[in-house]
């Protein structure tokens, strides 16, 4: 419809220009066509007259915007089958009122497309990797990881729905200092559990989960206690990291998140010499240099504020070195014959990693990849966990934070997941356990799922009365004259654009906001108007409307990774 209206405006401008009714200007009008916020202003509104007037003024041939609008409206071709009338408003907005036949087409399209309504081929099959959570396997997932998991998984769903070939990946940081520290922490607890007095590492990992990991090694205690300490700590580190990773997998699966690939730093990078090979390649290209016994990457030559160490004076590689090799691997990984690597890479990181973005982007640029067009980072702000408006104390298992598992046990996986998506990811989120657990309008996922269930009850009652909507049946949208009905129709219309916008901006909360708005329109309509027991034409029109609303709610909940129950 927007294309149709835009074409009408463009042709009207050309006609007015050819007749000398508007000034000559070597421009092609680039204007907006938006859904209006008020029905009094029609269904669509364009600022074309203001855009043209500004261009005429710049060219030295000024003409008031309203006069331009009058010239455009005069030459809009009529009759147009889907346009009822056109009005000029304010300084020169051109407002279009569409005929009921257009809304009949919208309803038919939603019901015909079903689960595919809102789906597009915009991505053109471009291969995108979304890497998210990627928590170190040194402790349980906390609520911040939960928000990252919800955002990453929903973003991947939205991109796939928009025509991209998406792969979800978890990067396992299973090498380096934090893993060694985990081994020391677990071995210390194992010694304690076997009656030995030990000095627990000052920077060791706290929480009951470390004791649980140590208790899980009780069968090997005798063997471990006979080993040299360093060897025993290494063995504990490997076992504990594997155990934690298994727990992370299970918690994420409970949360509704699965991955296409689990990529290990140790096995897939270090053991295969990819980090060492990358460093040698950088040396050959002169992109690293030696200083004070360490090796430095010339990231400042590629946009970073300073150079970065990749090999310490001790000979140990830094985390940054692994990250460079890992991101280089993303762009060179053999995915299919004659086309290595992903076209684009999206990383989901905590907001505290903001300063890390320039150095990774600089490294990608130095290695010949295009970070501006092929690499982006979604930053996740912290979650403030509350109960009745008051901050929640630390969790029992982790000792220093509340785990995602503990939150899911209290409010449920879907309620937690949906709540994480209710705010833009770079905004702090207040997560009130009492509100999320409540079965009321204060609980956003309940509010939306209940709207879906209400429509399912209408459908069931209609079936009992022998009222069915035949596939492809013509519905007279002219019967939908109530204010609430027109607002719901307009909501159906914008869903595909909401999905496209969420994909383009990498902001899944846009879909959730749409769902909340849709439920906010459906509930008052349900309470005020009867769908059934009207004259046959009105009944069929209203049934068609609510079933179309049910479909967009289903599709939106799917993109959020949440179910659409038929009863509640």
LOROLUM-251140 format. One record per residue (C-alpha): residue number from 1; residue in one letter; x, y, z. Coordinates in steps of 0.5 Angstrom, whole numbers, padded with zeros to 4 digits. Each point is the difference from the previous one (the first is absolute). Layout:
    k  r      x      y      z
  NUM  A      X      Y      Z
...
***
This chain:
    k  r      x      y      z
    1  X   0000   0000   0000
    2  X   0006   0005   0002
    3  X   0003  -0002  -0007
    4  X  -0007   0002  -0003
    5  X  -0001   0006   0003
    6  X   0008   0002  -0001
    7  X  -0001  -0001  -0007
    8  X  -0007   0004  -0001
    9  X   0004   0006   0004
   10  X   0006   0000  -0005
   11  X  -0004   0000  -0006
   12  X  -0004   0005   0003
   13  X   0006   0004   0001
   14  X   0002  -0001  -0007
   15  X  -0006   0002  -0003
   16  X  -0001   0007   0004
   17  X   0008   0001  -0002
   18  X  -0002  -0001  -0007
   19  X  -0006   0005   0000
   20  X   0005   0005   0003
   21  X  -0005   0000   0007
   22  X   0007  -0002   0004
   23  X   0007   0003  -0001
   24  X   0005  -0004  -0004
   25  X   0005  -0004   0004
   26  X   0005  -0005  -0002
   27  X  -0002  -0005   0006
   28  X  -0004  -0006   0001
   29  X  -0005   0001   0006
   30  X   0003  -0004   0006
   31  X  -0006   0000   0005
   32  X  -0003  -0004   0005
   33  X  -0006  -0004   0001
   34  X  -0003  -0002   0007
   35  X  -0006  -0003   0003
   36  X  -0003   0006   0003
   37  X  -0001   0000   0008
   38  X  -0007   0003   0000
   39  X  -0006  -0003  -0005
   40  X  -0002   0007  -0001
   41  X   0006   0001  -0004
   42  X  -0001  -0006  -0004
   43  X   0004  -0006  -0001
   44  X   0006   0002  -0003
   45  X   0003   0007   0000
   46  X   0006   0003  -0004
   47  X   0005   0006   0001
   48  X   0001   0000  -0008
   49  X  -0002   0007  -0001
   50  X   0005   0003   0006
   51  X   0005  -0004  -0003
   52  X  -0001   0003  -0007
   53  X  -0001   0007   0003
   54  X   0007  -0001   0003
   55  X   0003  -0002  -0006
   56  X  -0003   0006  -0004
   57  X   0002   0005   0005
   58  X   0007  -0003   0000
   59  X   0000   0001  -0008
   60  X  -0002   0007   0001
   61  X  -0008  -0001  -0002
   62  X  -0003   0000   0006
   63  X  -0008  -0002   0001
   64  X  -0004  -0001   0006
   65  X   0000  -0008   0002
   66  X  -0008   0001   0000
   67  X   0000   0002  -0007
   68  X   0004  -0005  -0002
   69  X  -0004  -0005   0004
   70  X  -0006   0003  -0004
   71  X   0003  -0001  -0007
   72  X   0002  -0007   0002
   73  X  -0007  -0002   0002
   74  X  -0003   0003  -0006
   75  X   0004  -0005  -0004
   76  X  -0001  -0006   0004
   77  X  -0003  -0005  -0005
   78  X  -0007  -0002   0001
   79  X  -0004  -0004   0001
   80  X   0005  -0004   0004
   81  X  -0003  -0007   0002
   82  X   0003   0000   0007
   83  X   0000   0007   0002
   84  X  -0007   0003   0002
   85  X   0002   0008   0001
   86  X   0006   0004   0001
   87  X   0001   0006   0005
   88  X   0005   0006   0001
   89  X   0002   0001   0007
   90  X   0004   0005   0004
   91  X   0006   0003  -0004
   92  X  -0001  -0005  -0006
   93  X  -0001  -0007   0003
   94  X  -0003  -0004  -0006
   95  X  -0005  -0005   0004
   96  X  -0003  -0006  -0003
   97  X  -0006  -0004   0002
   98  X  -0001  -0007  -0003
   99  X  -0006  -0004  -0002
  100  X  -0002  -0006   0004
  101  X   0002  -0004  -0005
  102  X   0007   0001   0001
  103  X  -0001  -0003   0008
  104  X  -0003  -0006  -0003
  105  X   0006  -0001  -0004
  106  X   0004   0001   0006
  107  X  -0004  -0005   0004
  108  X   0000  -0005  -0006
  109  X   0008   0000   0000
  110  X   0001  -0001   0007
  111  X  -0005  -0006   0001
  112  X   0003  -0003  -0007
  113  X   0007   0001   0002
  114  X  -0001  -0002   0007
  115  X   0007  -0002   0003
  116  X   0003   0003  -0005
  117  X  -0003   0007   0000
  118  X   0006   0005   0002
  119  X   0005  -0004  -0003
  120  X   0004   0003  -0006
  121  X   0006  -0002  -0004
  122  X   0003   0007   0001
  123  X   0007  -0004   0003
  124  X   0001  -0003  -0007
  125  X   0003  -0007   0003
  126  X   0006   0004   0003
  127  X   0003  -0004   0005
  128  X   0000   0003   0007
  129  X   0003  -0003   0006
  130  X  -0003   0003   0007
  131  X   0005  -0002   0006
  132  X  -0003   0001   0007
  133  X   0001  -0001   0007
  134  X   0006  -0004  -0001
  135  X   0001   0000   0008
  136  X   0007  -0003   0003
  137  X  -0002  -0007   0002
  138  X   0003   0002   0007
  139  X  -0007   0002   0003
  140  X  -0008   0000  -0001
  141  X  -0003   0004  -0004
  142  X  -0003   0007   0003
  143  X  -0006   0004  -0002
  144  X   0005   0004  -0004
  145  X   0001  -0006  -0004
  146  X  -0007  -0001  -0001
  147  X  -0002   0007  -0003
  148  X   0006  -0002  -0005
  149  X  -0003  -0007  -0001
  150  X  -0007   0003  -0002
  151  X   0003   0006  -0004
  152  X   0005  -0004  -0004
  153  X  -0005  -0006  -0001
  154  X  -0006   0005  -0002
  155  X   0004   0004  -0005
  156  X   0002  -0007  -0003
  157  X  -0007  -0002  -0001
  158  X  -0002   0007  -0003
  159  X   0006   0000  -0005
  160  X  -0002  -0007  -0002
  161  X  -0007   0002  -0001
  162  X   0003   0006  -0004
  163  X   0003  -0004  -0005
  164  X   0007  -0001   0003
  165  X   0004  -0007   0000
  166  X   0001   0001   0008
  167  X   0005  -0005   0004
  168  X   0000   0001   0008
  169  X   0007  -0001   0003
  170  X   0002  -0001   0008
  171  X   0008   0002   0000
  172  X   0003  -0004   0006
  173  X   0005   0004   0004
  174  X   0003  -0007   0002
  175  X   0007   0002   0001
  176  X   0005   0005   0003
  177  X   0000   0003   0007
  178  X  -0007  -0001   0002
  179  X   0000  -0007  -0001
  180  X   0006  -0001   0004
  181  X  -0003   0004   0006
  182  X  -0006  -0005  -0001
  183  X   0004  -0006   0001
  184  X   0004   0003   0006
  185  X  -0007   0002   0003
  186  X  -0003  -0007  -0001
  187  X   0006  -0003   0003
  188  X   0000   0004   0006
  189  X  -0007  -0002   0001
  190  X   0002  -0007  -0001
  191  X   0005   0000   0005
  192  X  -0004   0003   0005
  193  X  -0006  -0005  -0001
  194  X   0006  -0005   0001
  195  X   0001   0003   0007
  196  X   0006   0004  -0002
  197  X   0001   0007   0002
  198  X   0002   0004  -0006
  199  X   0001   0008  -0001
  200  X  -0006   0001  -0005
  201  X   0003   0004  -0006
  202  X  -0001   0008   0001
  203  X  -0003   0001  -0007
  204  X  -0003  -0007   0000
  205  X  -0008  -0002  -0002
  206  X  -0005   0001   0005
  207  X  -0006  -0003   0001
  208  X  -0003  -0007   0001
  209  X   0000  -0002  -0007
  210  X   0008  -0001   0001
  211  X  -0001  -0005   0006
  212  X  -0005  -0004  -0004
  213  X   0005   0000  -0006
  214  X   0005  -0003   0005
  215  X  -0005  -0005   0003
  216  X  -0001  -0002  -0007
  217  X   0007  -0002   0000
  218  X   0000  -0004   0007
  219  X   0001  -0007  -0004
  220  X   0007   0003  -0003
  221  X   0002   0003   0007
  222  X   0005  -0005   0002
  223  X   0003   0000  -0007
  224  X   0000   0008   0000
  225  X   0003   0000   0007
  226  X   0006  -0004  -0002
  227  X   0002   0004  -0006
  228  X   0004   0006   0000
  229  X  -0004   0007   0001
  230  X   0001   0003  -0006
  231  X  -0002  -0006  -0004
  232  X  -0006  -0001   0005
  233  X  -0003   0007  -0001
  234  X   0001  -0001  -0008
  235  X  -0004  -0006   0000
  236  X  -0005   0003   0005
  237  X  -0001   0006  -0005
  238  X  -0001  -0005  -0006
  239  X  -0005  -0004   0004
  240  X  -0004   0006   0003
  241  X   0000   0004  -0007
  242  X  -0003  -0005  -0003
  243  X  -0005  -0001   0005
  244  X  -0002   0007   0001
  245  X  -0001   0000  -0008
  246  X  -0004  -0006   0000
  247  X  -0004   0004   0006
  248  X   0000   0007  -0005
  249  X  -0003  -0004  -0006
  250  X  -0006  -0003   0005
  251  X  -0002   0006   0002
  252  X   0000   0004  -0006
  253  X  -0004  -0006  -0003
  254  X  -0005   0001   0005
  255  X   0000   0007  -0001
  256  X  -0002  -0002  -0008
  257  X   0007   0002  -0003
  258  X   0004  -0005  -0004
  259  X   0006   0001  -0004
  260  X   0002  -0002  -0007
  261  X   0008   0000   0002
  262  X   0004  -0001   0007
  263  X   0007   0003  -0002
  264  X   0005  -0002   0005
  265  X   0006   0005   0001
  266  X   0004  -0006   0002
  267  X  -0002  -0005  -0005
  268  X  -0001   0004  -0006
  269  X   0005   0006   0000
  270  X   0006  -0002   0005
  271  X   0000  -0007  -0001
  272  X   0000   0001  -0008
  273  X   0005   0005   0001
  274  X  -0004   0005  -0003
  275  X   0002   0006   0005
  276  X   0007  -0002  -0001
  277  X  -0001   0000  -0008
  278  X  -0003   0007   0000
  279  X   0005   0003   0004
  280  X   0006  -0003  -0004
  281  X  -0004   0003  -0006
  282  X  -0001   0007   0003
  283  X   0008   0000   0001
  284  X   0001  -0001  -0007
  285  X  -0005   0005  -0002
  286  X   0003   0005   0005
  287  X  -0006   0001   0004
  288  X   0003  -0002   0007
  289  X   0007   0003   0003
  290  X   0004  -0002   0006
  291  X   0000   0005   0006
  292  X   0003  -0002   0007
  293  X   0000  -0007  -0001
  294  X  -0008   0000  -0003
  295  X  -0003   0000  -0007
  296  X  -0005   0005  -0001
  297  X  -0005   0001  -0006
  298  X   0000   0006  -0004
  299  X  -0007   0002   0002
  300  X   0001   0007   0000
  301  X   0001   0000  -0007
  302  X  -0007  -0002  -0002
  303  X  -0004   0004   0005
  304  X   0001  -0002   0007
  305  X   0003   0005   0005
  306  X   0006  -0004   0002
  307  X   0004  -0007  -0002
  308  X  -0002  -0006   0003
  309  X   0004  -0006   0003
  310  X  -0001  -0006  -0003
  311  X   0006  -0004   0003
  312  X   0002   0002   0007
  313  X   0008   0000   0002
  314  X  -0001  -0007   0004
  315  X  -0002  -0003  -0007
  316  X  -0007  -0001   0001
  317  X  -0005   0002  -0005
  318  X  -0006   0005   0002
  319  X  -0007   0000   0000
  320  X   0000   0005  -0005
  321  X   0005  -0005  -0005
  322  X  -0006  -0005   0001
  323  X  -0005   0004  -0002
  324  X   0003   0003  -0006
  325  X   0001  -0007  -0002
  326  X  -0007  -0002   0001
  327  X  -0003   0006  -0004
  328  X   0005  -0002  -0006
  329  X  -0002  -0007   0001
  330  X  -0008   0003  -0001
  331  X   0002   0003  -0006
  332  X   0004  -0006  -0003
  333  X  -0004  -0006   0002
  334  X  -0001  -0005  -0005
  335  X  -0008   0001  -0001
  336  X  -0001  -0003  -0007
  337  X   0004  -0001  -0006
  338  X   0003   0006  -0003
  339  X  -0003   0005   0005
  340  X   0004   0000   0007
  341  X  -0002   0004   0006
  342  X  -0006   0003   0002
  343  X  -0003   0007  -0003
  344  X  -0001   0003   0006
  345  X   0001  -0001   0008
  346  X  -0004   0002   0005
  347  X   0003   0000   0008
  348  X  -0004   0001   0006
  349  X   0004   0002   0005
  350  X  -0001   0003   0007
  351  X   0000   0008   0000
  352  X   0006   0000   0004
  353  X   0004  -0003  -0006
  354  X  -0002   0007  -0004
  355  X   0008   0002   0000
  356  X   0002  -0007  -0003
  357  X  -0004   0002  -0006
  358  X   0005   0004  -0004
  359  X   0006  -0004   0001
  360  X  -0004  -0006  -0003
  361  X  -0002   0004  -0005
  362  X   0007   0003  -0001
  363  X   0002  -0008  -0001
  364  X  -0005  -0002  -0005
  365  X   0002   0006  -0004
  366  X   0007  -0001   0000
  367  X  -0001  -0007  -0002
  368  X  -0004   0002  -0006
  369  X  -0007  -0001   0003
  370  X  -0005   0006  -0001
  371  X  -0002   0001   0007
  372  X  -0005   0006  -0002
  373  X  -0004  -0005  -0004
  374  X   0001  -0007   0003
  375  X   0001   0001   0007
  376  X  -0005   0003   0005
  377  X   0000  -0001   0008
  378  X  -0007   0000   0004
  379  X   0001   0003   0007
  380  X  -0004  -0003   0006
  381  X  -0001   0005   0006
  382  X   0000  -0003   0007
  383  X  -0007  -0003   0003
  384  X  -0002   0003   0007
  385  X  -0003  -0006   0003
  386  X  -0006   0003   0005
  387  X  -0005  -0003   0004
  388  X  -0006   0004   0002
  389  X   0004   0006  -0002
  390  X   0006  -0002   0004
  391  X   0007  -0002  -0002
  392  X   0001  -0008   0000
  393  X   0005  -0003   0005
  394  X   0006  -0004  -0003
  395  X  -0002  -0007  -0002
  396  X   0002  -0007   0003
  397  X   0003  -0004  -0005
  398  X   0005   0006  -0003
  399  X   0001   0004   0007
  400  X   0001   0006  -0004
  401  X  -0006   0001  -0005
  402  X  -0007  -0003  -0001
  403  X   0000  -0006  -0005
  404  X  -0004   0000  -0006
  405  X  -0002  -0007   0002
  406  X  -0003   0003   0007
  407  X  -0004   0005  -0004
  408  X  -0003  -0005  -0005
  409  X  -0002  -0004   0006
  410  X  -0003   0005   0003
  411  X  -0004   0004  -0006
  412  X   0001  -0005  -0005
  413  X   0004   0000  -0007
  414  X  -0005   0003  -0004
  415  X  -0002   0006   0004
  416  X   0008   0001   0002
  417  X   0002   0000  -0008
  418  X  -0006   0004  -0002
  419  X   0002   0005   0006
  420  X   0007   0001  -0002
  421  X  -0003   0002  -0007
  422  X  -0004   0006   0002
  423  X   0005   0005   0000
  424  X   0005   0002  -0005
  425  X   0006  -0004   0001
  426  X   0005   0006   0002
  427  X  -0005   0003   0005
  428  X   0000  -0003   0007
  429  X  -0005  -0005   0002
  430  X  -0004   0000   0007
  431  X  -0002  -0007   0000
  432  X  -0005  -0001   0006
  433  X  -0001  -0007   0002
  434  X  -0007   0001   0003
  435  X  -0003   0004  -0006
  436  X   0003  -0005  -0005
  437  X  -0003  -0006   0004
  438  X  -0007   0003   0001
  439  X  -0006  -0002  -0005
  440  X  -0002   0007  -0001
  441  X   0001   0006  -0005
  442  X   0006   0002   0003
  443  X   0003  -0007  -0002
  444  X   0002   0002  -0008
  445  X   0000  -0007  -0002
  446  X  -0006  -0002   0003
  447  X  -0004   0006  -0002
  448  X   0002  -0002  -0008
  449  X  -0001  -0008   0001
  450  X  -0007   0002   0003
  451  X  -0002   0004  -0006
  452  X   0002  -0006  -0004
  453  X  -0004  -0005   0004
  454  X  -0006   0005   0000
  455  X   0000  -0001  -0007
  456  X   0000  -0007   0000
  457  X  -0006   0000   0004
  458  X  -0004   0004  -0005
  459  X   0003  -0005  -0005
  460  X  -0003  -0006   0004
  461  X  -0006   0003   0001
  462  X  -0001   0002  -0007
  463  X   0001  -0007  -0002
  464  X  -0005  -0002   0005
  465  X  -0005   0004  -0003
  466  X   0002  -0002  -0007
  467  X   0003   0006  -0002
  468  X   0006  -0001  -0004
  469  X   0005   0004  -0004
  470  X   0001  -0003  -0007
  471  X   0007   0000  -0003
  472  X   0000   0006  -0005
  473  X  -0007   0002   0002
  474  X  -0001   0008  -0002
  475  X  -0001   0004   0006
  476  X  -0004   0007   0000
  477  X   0005   0004   0004
  478  X  -0005   0006   0000
  479  X  -0004  -0004   0005
  480  X   0006   0002   0005
  481  X  -0002   0007   0001
  482  X   0002   0000   0007
  483  X   0006   0005   0003
  484  X   0003  -0007   0003
  485  X  -0001  -0004  -0006
  486  X   0004   0005  -0004
  487  X   0005   0001   0004
  488  X   0001  -0008   0000
  489  X   0000   0000  -0007
  490  X   0006   0005   0000
  491  X   0004  -0004   0005
  492  X  -0001  -0006  -0005
  493  X   0003   0004  -0006
  494  X   0006   0002   0004
  495  X   0002  -0006   0002
  496  X   0005  -0002  -0006
  497  X   0003   0007   0001
  498  X   0001  -0001   0007
  499  X   0004  -0007  -0001
  500  X   0004   0004  -0006
  501  X   0002   0005   0005
  502  X   0002  -0004   0006
  503  X   0004  -0004  -0005
  504  X   0003   0006  -0003
  505  X   0002   0003   0007
  506  X   0001  -0006   0003
  507  X  -0005   0002   0006
  508  X  -0004  -0006   0001
  509  X  -0004   0004   0006
  510  X  -0004   0003  -0006
  511  X  -0004  -0006  -0001
  512  X  -0001  -0001   0007
  513  X  -0003   0008   0000
  514  X  -0004  -0002  -0006
  515  X  -0003  -0006   0004
  516  X  -0001   0004   0006
  517  X  -0004   0006  -0004
  518  X  -0004  -0006  -0004
  519  X  -0002  -0003   0007
  520  X  -0002   0007   0002
  521  X  -0004   0001  -0006
  522  X  -0004  -0007   0001
  523  X  -0002   0000   0007
  524  X  -0004   0006   0000
  525  X  -0003  -0002  -0007
  526  X  -0002  -0007   0003
  527  X  -0003   0003   0006
  528  X  -0004   0005  -0004
  529  X  -0002  -0003  -0006
  530  X  -0003  -0007  -0001
  531  X   0003  -0004  -0006
  532  X  -0005  -0005  -0001
  533  X  -0008   0000   0000
  534  X   0000   0006  -0005
  535  X  -0003   0000  -0007
  536  X   0004  -0005  -0004
  537  X   0004   0006  -0004
  538  X   0002   0003   0007
  539  X   0001  -0007   0003
  540  X   0005  -0002  -0005
  541  X   0004   0007  -0001
  542  X   0001   0000   0008
  543  X   0002  -0008   0000
  544  X   0005   0002  -0006
  545  X   0003   0006   0004
  546  X   0001  -0004   0006
  547  X   0003  -0006  -0003
  548  X   0005   0004  -0004
  549  X   0002   0004   0007
  550  X   0001  -0007   0003
  551  X   0004  -0002  -0006
  552  X   0005   0006   0001
  553  X   0000  -0001   0007
  554  X   0002  -0007  -0001
  555  X   0005   0002  -0005
  556  X   0003   0005   0005
  557  X   0000  -0004   0006
  558  X   0004  -0005  -0005
  559  X   0005   0005  -0001
  560  X   0001   0001   0007
  561  X   0001  -0007   0001
  562  X  -0006  -0001   0004
  563  X  -0006  -0004   0000
  564  X  -0008   0002  -0002
  565  X  -0004  -0004   0004
  566  X  -0007  -0001  -0002
  567  X  -0003   0000   0007
  568  X   0002   0003   0007
***
